[in-house]
């Protein structure tokens, strides 16, 4: 999952948690707001009544000890004024029940005592509790809508800001890592960013790439130079040994030793040629301008390797249409690729085994499978089969230098061919070459 997606997901989840908590607390908050608003309104009504009494006098409301009461038509609000004992003192707001025309109604009542002309009076201002609940629903709905709108706006703002902040990081990944072809990384271009961490990351990746490229280039130069230098003394030694065979007084024991030396030199020469070929491929010393019929190429490989197939009585089945043509490839390298794959399938196959070469269309282009009925590859060895000089104890009878499959990998990378490998121990292995669609178009 991308970093930007993770940040957006985290922001969304955190805001959803806030929404859930707000929804759970909303009724309590609205009820508290309503209560505070009602109490404030009752206090204002009390002050207004007292102001009128101070202006007009208490006699306008209470005469001859009678009490005063007034309420709205729906009995939602009422005001009462009574004369009470001098010892009574009240200044409260609470919920109480009152009987109005035979109806018992729950009111939010403000009770306040005051004195006029040495007489004590009790003022009550009440508001029906039911009217408080009437406003709670709309207030909750409005508050929820406002909250959701704000959450959506903040999520959008977070997304836009995250995209803006992480844009340099995406550019670093795209241009310095994903967009680069190892080991040719091209010229360094600084990514413009105001974030210090991203600037440091950009410079650090560049320095790391420079170090890797330098070491890799030195390794390739060493392999290339060493391979060239080794070919000359190997050829000289081979010539000397061949000349010694022409001598008449050479003994049979010496001939056996010379044959052994010649065999060792041939092995060394084969290794040197292989290293030189890998070095030339990685240094882009080959061009891709050939037009190759795949079935004809496999037939040439089969003719070249048929002696080895006969030695182990292995049957090779080739099921590739004659009209399959590859464009902009190097025929010499592709020959070596299939030769090494089939040779590997023979080397690790069983006596009287089989090899199946087939073609299948794929979304990416074309898939060529090379399957054998050999001894297979263990799960522990499978990730390392393309490593150079990696020796595996697949068979004590086999003489391998660990360079066949690395050659296959180098040639495949040179042609942008993907390789997939499946293997079951003591059952066989399957190598799939996924040829890109561009190589199938003229």
VENKA-V286944 format. One record per run of one state. SS is the DSSP state (H for helix, E for strand, - for the rest). FROM is the first residue (numbers start at 0). TO is the last residue. If there is no record, write none. Layout:
<<SS & FROM & TO> <SS & FROM & TO>>
This chain:
<<- & 0 & 1> <H & 2 & 55> <- & 56 & 56> <H & 57 & 59> <- & 60 & 66> <E & 67 & 70> <- & 71 & 75> <E & 76 & 83> <- & 84 & 89> <E & 90 & 99> <- & 100 & 101> <E & 102 & 115> <- & 116 & 117> <E & 118 & 127> <H & 128 & 177> <- & 178 & 179> <E & 180 & 180> <- & 181 & 182> <E & 183 & 183> <- & 184 & 194> <H & 195 & 244> <- & 245 & 250> <H & 251 & 281> <- & 282 & 288> <E & 289 & 292> <H & 293 & 310> <- & 311 & 313> <E & 314 & 318> <- & 319 & 323> <E & 324 & 328> <- & 329 & 329> <H & 330 & 346> <- & 347 & 352> <E & 353 & 361> <- & 362 & 363> <E & 364 & 371> <- & 372 & 377> <H & 378 & 381> <- & 382 & 402> <H & 403 & 413> <- & 414 & 416> <E & 417 & 423> <- & 424 & 426> <E & 427 & 435> <H & 436 & 439> <- & 440 & 441>>
